[in-house]
Amino acid sequence: MTVREGDKRQRGSAVVEFVLVAPLVILVFAAVAQVCLAGYVRSTLIACAAEGARAGAQHDADRFVAIRRTTDALADSAAAGVVEDIGVERSQVRGVSTVAVTITARLPLFGLLGPTSLHVTGHALSESEEAGSESGFL
């Protein structure tokens, strides 16, 4: 067998290899993009919840200040369209008054795999003197 006969038998094999490998490469790329997008959305939501908790923890602030600040922070982010609910709660942690802002959002998924809902919470220490007795939080 000569070199030219071997070349004739291999003609078209690159197309077959591409057709077999390309879907796997695309699937891996889509999976990596999905994980990166979910991580970005989660990080953004945590930062917005923490910002709202800091605003709600200021002296004489009520729960609506925390919700408004969280909503304003979300409006400036790419994760604004996925938020379903924002909740504010004042609590005691080891004798220290804290404010917690919880955001419930849906994850922007490409497929049906994985979780569809995300719950993140941001915490801040309260600046008030009275632990947990402000109106609007109880």
Helices and strands as residue ranges (DSSP letters): H 3-10, H 13-56, H 63-75, G 80-82, E 83-93, E 96-106, E 117-125
